[in-house]
Amino acid sequence: MSLRFSANLSWLFPELPALPERLEAAAAAGFRAAEAAWPAGCPAQALRAAAERAGVRIVLLNTPPGDLETGEMGLAAVPGRQAAFRQSLATAVQYAKAVGCPRIHLMAGRVPLGADRAAVAGEMETTFTENLRYAADLLGQEDMIGLVEPINNRITDPRYFLNTPHQAAAILEKVGRPNLKLQLDLFHCQIMDGNLSRNLETYFPLIGHIQIAQVPGRHEPDSPGELNFPYIFELLESLSYTGYIGCEYAPKGDTLEGLGWLRSYWESRGLQHGGTSKAAK
């Protein structure tokens, strides 16, 4: 069984200005799935039309980040912003329905500026738990999956609330909704915890989406770094992972030239361009 990869349009093909053009470039490169952060400025009908033309599925979107000018990066765990979170969730669900996307990353958000993390952790977890239950009920009505993603606070975002798979798993257990899953970005997981093999095995039942990038540069999986992606791909195959793997990395140069690692994966599995079986020709 081969793995399925998704082009993150917020990261790949930055040489192209708009998401529809990036999606078409991803399709030409062989991707059959795409994802993005919140697609601000891109009308849903434009993205859906591009996806239908290219034969690409939109598999993941984020909730809107909130007020970027004040430093917000998600709202789900931020006390006092519950009404804004519900509005952002409704906006995300409407957009996801319009483009046929079944998964939404429910961004936790940051520890408020000037606050002590330990002092507000309990209130933020309570807020997060309540908002996740609300989101799960709303998403369940649309047959959608909600995802929570730990983001490292050592390098990428020092104030982000949700940082480790262990923390995310404990919150998901407390919330207790089957349509909420773990979005495991191996870049963040390696920086915070390492131990990727055991973490993938331990949290595998909770995982609803995986993202990849090399550590520490956050570039292509075959760029110099700490992670052995051929081994990780074999491990995910052995675990019978059937979800998508989002390519959320910053290309070191031209995106297409940097996809040699993906072409090598397909060739090593006897697949043709696009990851389909050669027997299906």
N, C-alpha and C positions, 0 to 999 in steps of 0.2 A: 504494500500500500504506500503510495507516494503522498508527500505533503502538499498542501495548497497554500500558495503565497498571495498576499494582497499588497498592492502598491499603495503606500501612504502618500496621497497627493499633496499633503501639506509639507512634505519633505523632499520627495523625489521630483525630478524634472523642474527644478527651480528656474531653469533658463526659459521656461514658458510662463506667461503671466497669469493665466486663468485656469481654474480647475477643469473645465471641459477639455481644453487643449492638453492638459497634463494627463487626463484620463485617456484620451485618444492615443497619446504617446505610450502610455502604459500598456494599452491593448496591443499596439504595434510591437512592443517588446515581449509580448507573450503572456502578460498578466490577464487573468480572467476575473479578478476581483480587485476592488479598490476601497480605500478608506480615507478618512480625512478628519482633522480637528473640526471645530465649528466652521462651516463654509460661509463665513461672512462675505457678503457682496456677490455671491453666486446664487441666482434664483434657482429654486428646486427644479423647475421645468427645464432649465438649460442643462443642469447636471443629469437629469433623468434622460433627456433626449440624447446627450452624448453617450451615456451608458448603453442605451438601447442600440444606437448606431454601432457601437464598438463591441457589443456582446459582452459587456463587463457588468458584474454585480457590485453594487455598493453594499459593503458588509459591515461597516462601522462608522459612526459619527459621534462626536462629543456633544455634551450639552454646552450652550454658550458660556463663556468664561465669567460673565458678569461685567463689572466696570473696570476695564483695563487701565483707565487713567488713574484710578485709585489703587491699582496693584492687585485687583482680584484675579484669581485663576481657578474659577469654580466656586460653587455656592453651597454644595450639599451639606457640608459640615460647619458652615459659618453661622454662629448664633446671631439672631436678629435679622437674618436674610431669608427666612423661610418663605415668605411670600414671593420674593424675587426668584428663589429656586423653583417654586411651583410654576411660575410664569415661564422661566427658561426651559423647564422640562416640557411644558405644553408646546412651546415653540419648537423644541427639538423633535418631539413626537410628530408634530404636523409635518415638519420637513422630512423626517425619516419615512413617514408614510408616503409622501409624495414621490420619493426616489426609490421606494421599495427596500429600504434598509431595515434589517431586523434587530440590530444591536445598537445600544446607546451607552457610551461611557459617561457615567454620572460623576462629574469631576468634584472631588471633595472640597478643594479650596485650601486657602492658606490660614495659618495662625494669624489673627489680627495684628496689624503693625503696632509694635510697642508692648504687646502682651507677652507674658511668660508662658512658654509651651506647656510646662507641667501644671501651671495654675489653671489653664483653660482646657486641658485635655479632657476632663470629665464632661464638661458642658458641651464641648465640640463633638465628643462621641455620642452623647445623647441626641444632639441635633442631627447628626449624621444618621443615626439609627432610625429616628422618626421620619426623616426625609426619605430614607431608602425604603421604608415600609410603604409610604405614600407612593413613591415612584414604582415600586413593584406592582402595586394594585393597578395603577394607571397603565403601565406597560403590559400587564397581563390581559387587559381588555383589548389590546391591539396585537396580542401574540408576539410580543417583543421581549428581548432579553436586556436587562440592565447590567452594566459592568462597573466594577470599581478597580482602580489601578493604583498600586503603590508607586510613588515617585520619590527617588532618592533625595534626601535633604543634606547630603554631604557635598555634592557638586552642583546639581541642576537647580534645585529650588529649596533653599534652607528653611523656608517657612511653610512648606507644604505639609498638610496635616497627616496624610496617609503615606507611610514610608516603607513598610515591610509586608511581605506575604503573610507573616504571622499575625500582624495587626489586622490586616484585611480579612483573613480567615476567621478571626475571633469576632469581628463585627458582622460578617456574613452569617455566622452561626447564631449570633444574638438576634439578627433580623429575621432569620428563618423563612426565607422566601425562595422557592426553587427556581424562579426566573431571574435571580440575581447571581452573578458569577464573578470570578476573579479574572481580571485582565492582567496577565503577567508579562511585563516588559523585561526581558532578560538583561538589558542594559542596566536598568535600575536595580534589579534583583542582585546582580553581581556586585555592584558598588555597595549595596547595603548589607548583603548577607553572604554572597558567594554560595558555595555548596549547592550548585545548580542541579546536579543529578538528583540529590536527595530532595531538594525543594520541589522539583518537577514531579517526582514520584509521590511525595507527601500530599501536595496540593492538587494533584491531577484531577480528582473528582470535582473540584471547584472551578477548574479553569474553563473559561468560555472563549478566550482569545489570547493569543501570544503575539508579542512584538519583539523584534530583534535589531541589534546594532552592536558593533564591536566596542570593546571597552579598552582604554578610556576615551578614544577619539570620537566615538559615535558615528563611525563611517561604515563602509561596506563590511559584511561579515568576513570577507577574506583579506581585509586590511590588517596591518600589524596590530596585535593586541592580545588580550588575556584569554579570549574565548575560542574554543575549538568547535567551530560550528558543524563540520562534518560529523563529529561525534554526537553533538546535540541533536542533529537531524536524525541520526540513527536511533538515538534514545527515544525521540518522539515517535518515530515509526514503531519501535518495539512496544511503546505504550498504547499504540493504535489511536494516536491523536488524529481526529477527523475535522477539527476546527481550522481556522485560518491562521496564518503567520504573517503579521503585518511588518512590512519593511519600513521601519520608522528610523531612518538614518540619514545623515547629511552626506551626499555623494562627495568624494574627494575631488572629482572633476566632472566630466560628462556622465550623466546618469546612465545612459545606454552602455557606454564603454565599461562602466563599473559593474554591470550586471553579469560579468563573466562567471561569478560564483553561482548564479542561478542557472545559467546555461549548463555549467558543469554538473550541477545537481541533476537537472533533467537528463543529460546524457548518461550519467552514471546509473540512472534508474531505467534506462532504455526508453525514455520518453522523447517525443518530438517537441519542437518549439511550442511553448504554451503549456507544457506539462501533461499533454494527452498521450494516450497509448499509441505507439506506432501501428499497432494492430487495428486501431480505429480509423486509420487513413482510408 
